[in-house]
């Protein structure tokens, strides 16, 4: 299925093509999957799980975007075909889950040792997740045609210290210091 997704849009893939490539019969396919969208959803979730399980150190915003880039470029054409298909919602759910995981790891690492109210920490996580999703969607809408990591690294450099400043401000307000 992954190979076929690299070759053509999901709407052009048939169960017959999948079973022929896998050297199994149609009954075997339908024993495991209701239809192609079910197979696609399972594939997306498995890829998401694999990337999350293998990435525990996310200490900067470029680390977070690198995770999204890794997710999308491993099977560039397949991702674009899914993103441009009826399965887009499943992909967006997986991207949201991945971005939330990455940003939560980053914020938890960056705020370790700081006394920050949980509501402020969740607010910052939400903000950074939405930012990450927004730039990822822009990149996908552009067909992954520009160097997202370089652009993000440059923006992070230009805003250098702003995350730390926000975290410290939250800590100060949490402890009553100003």
C-alpha positions as CSV (number, residue, x, y, z in Angstrom):
1,X,0.0,0.0,0.0
2,X,2.8,2.4,0.9
3,X,4.5,1.7,-2.5
4,X,1.3,2.3,-4.3
5,X,0.8,5.6,-2.4
6,X,4.2,6.7,-3.6
7,X,3.1,6.1,-7.2
8,X,-0.5,7.4,-7.3
9,X,-3.3,9.1,-5.4
10,X,-5.3,7.0,-2.9
11,X,-8.4,7.3,-5.1
12,X,-6.7,5.5,-7.9
13,X,-5.5,2.5,-5.7
14,X,-7.6,-0.7,-5.8
15,X,-7.8,-3.6,-3.4
16,X,-6.8,-5.8,-6.3
17,X,-3.5,-3.9,-6.7
18,X,-2.8,-4.1,-3.0
19,X,-3.5,-7.9,-2.9
20,X,-1.4,-8.5,-6.0
21,X,1.6,-6.6,-4.6
22,X,1.3,-8.5,-1.3
23,X,0.7,-11.9,-2.9
24,X,-2.5,-12.4,-0.9
25,X,-6.1,-12.9,-1.9
26,X,-8.9,-10.4,-1.4
27,X,-10.4,-12.4,1.5
28,X,-7.1,-11.9,3.4
29,X,-7.3,-8.1,2.8
30,X,-10.9,-8.0,4.0
31,X,-10.1,-10.1,7.0
32,X,-7.8,-7.4,8.2
33,X,-9.3,-4.2,6.8
34,X,-12.8,-3.1,6.1
35,X,-11.6,-1.0,3.1
36,X,-8.8,1.1,1.8
37,X,-9.5,4.1,4.0
38,X,-9.3,1.7,7.1
39,X,-6.0,0.5,5.8
40,X,-4.8,4.0,5.3
41,X,-5.9,5.0,8.8
42,X,-4.0,2.1,10.3
43,X,-0.9,3.0,8.3
44,X,-1.0,6.6,9.4
45,X,-1.4,5.6,13.1
46,X,1.5,3.1,12.9
47,X,3.8,5.6,11.4
48,X,2.8,8.2,14.0
49,X,3.4,5.7,16.8
50,X,6.8,4.7,15.5
51,X,8.0,8.2,15.2
52,X,6.7,9.1,18.7
53,X,8.3,6.0,20.3
54,X,11.7,6.7,18.7
55,X,11.9,10.4,19.6
56,X,12.2,11.2,23.3
57,X,14.6,14.1,23.2
58,X,13.0,17.3,21.9
59,X,14.6,20.3,23.5
60,X,14.0,23.0,21.0
61,X,11.4,24.2,18.5
62,X,13.6,23.1,15.6
63,X,13.6,19.6,17.1
64,X,9.8,19.7,17.0
65,X,9.7,20.7,13.4
66,X,12.3,18.2,12.5
67,X,10.0,15.5,13.9
68,X,7.2,16.7,11.6
69,X,9.6,16.9,8.6
70,X,10.8,13.4,9.3
71,X,7.1,12.2,9.5
72,X,6.3,13.9,6.1
73,X,9.4,13.3,4.0
74,X,10.0,9.6,4.7
75,X,7.2,8.9,2.2
76,X,6.9,12.4,0.5
77,X,4.5,11.4,-2.3
78,X,2.4,9.1,-0.1
79,X,2.0,11.9,2.4
80,X,1.0,14.4,-0.2
81,X,-1.5,11.9,-1.7
82,X,-3.1,11.2,1.7
83,X,-3.1,14.9,2.5
84,X,-4.9,15.7,-0.8
85,X,-7.4,12.9,-0.4
86,X,-10.5,12.0,1.5
87,X,-8.2,10.5,4.2
88,X,-6.9,14.0,5.0
89,X,-8.7,14.0,8.4
90,X,-6.9,10.9,9.5
91,X,-3.6,12.5,8.5
92,X,-4.5,15.8,10.2
93,X,-5.4,13.9,13.4
94,X,-2.0,12.1,13.3
95,X,-0.2,15.3,12.6
96,X,-2.0,17.0,15.5
97,X,-1.0,14.1,17.8
98,X,2.6,14.2,16.7
99,X,2.8,18.0,17.1
100,X,1.3,17.9,20.6
101,X,3.7,15.1,21.6
102,X,6.7,17.1,20.3
103,X,5.7,20.4,21.8
104,X,4.8,18.8,25.2
105,X,8.3,17.2,25.3
106,X,9.9,20.5,24.4
107,X,7.9,22.6,26.9
108,X,8.3,20.0,29.7
109,X,12.1,20.0,29.1
110,X,12.4,23.8,28.8
111,X,10.3,24.3,32.0
112,X,12.0,21.6,34.1
113,X,12.7,23.1,37.5
114,X,10.4,26.1,37.1
115,X,7.3,26.5,39.1
116,X,4.7,27.1,36.5
117,X,0.9,26.8,36.9
118,X,-0.4,23.9,34.9
119,X,-2.9,26.2,33.1
120,X,-0.1,28.4,31.9
121,X,2.0,25.4,30.8
122,X,-1.0,23.9,28.9
123,X,-1.6,27.4,27.3
124,X,2.0,27.5,26.1
125,X,1.8,23.9,24.8
126,X,-1.4,24.8,22.9
127,X,0.2,27.9,21.4
128,X,3.3,26.1,20.2
129,X,1.3,23.2,18.9
130,X,-0.9,25.5,16.9
131,X,2.1,27.3,15.5
132,X,3.8,24.0,14.6
133,X,0.6,22.7,12.9
134,X,0.1,26.0,11.0
135,X,3.6,26.1,9.5
136,X,3.4,22.4,8.7
137,X,0.1,22.9,6.9
138,X,1.5,25.8,4.9
139,X,4.5,23.6,3.9
140,X,2.2,20.8,2.9
141,X,-0.1,23.2,0.9
142,X,3.1,24.3,-0.9
143,X,3.8,20.7,-1.8
144,X,6.7,20.5,0.6
145,X,8.5,22.8,-1.9
146,X,10.7,24.8,0.5
147,X,13.2,24.0,3.3
148,X,10.9,24.1,6.3
149,X,13.7,23.2,8.8
150,X,15.9,26.1,7.6
151,X,13.0,28.5,7.7
152,X,12.0,27.4,11.1
153,X,15.5,27.5,12.5
154,X,15.9,31.0,11.2
155,X,12.7,32.2,12.8
156,X,13.6,30.5,16.1
157,X,17.0,32.4,15.9
158,X,15.2,35.7,15.3
159,X,12.9,35.1,18.2
160,X,15.7,33.6,20.3
161,X,14.9,33.9,24.0
162,X,11.2,34.6,23.6
163,X,10.2,31.1,24.7
164,X,12.5,31.2,27.7
165,X,11.2,34.7,28.6
166,X,7.6,33.4,28.5
167,X,8.5,30.4,30.7
168,X,10.3,32.6,33.2
169,X,7.4,35.1,33.2
170,X,5.0,32.3,34.0
171,X,7.3,31.1,36.8
172,X,7.5,34.6,38.3
173,X,3.8,35.1,38.2
174,X,3.2,31.6,39.7
175,X,5.5,32.4,42.7
176,X,4.2,36.0,43.1
177,X,7.5,37.6,42.0
178,X,7.6,40.4,39.4
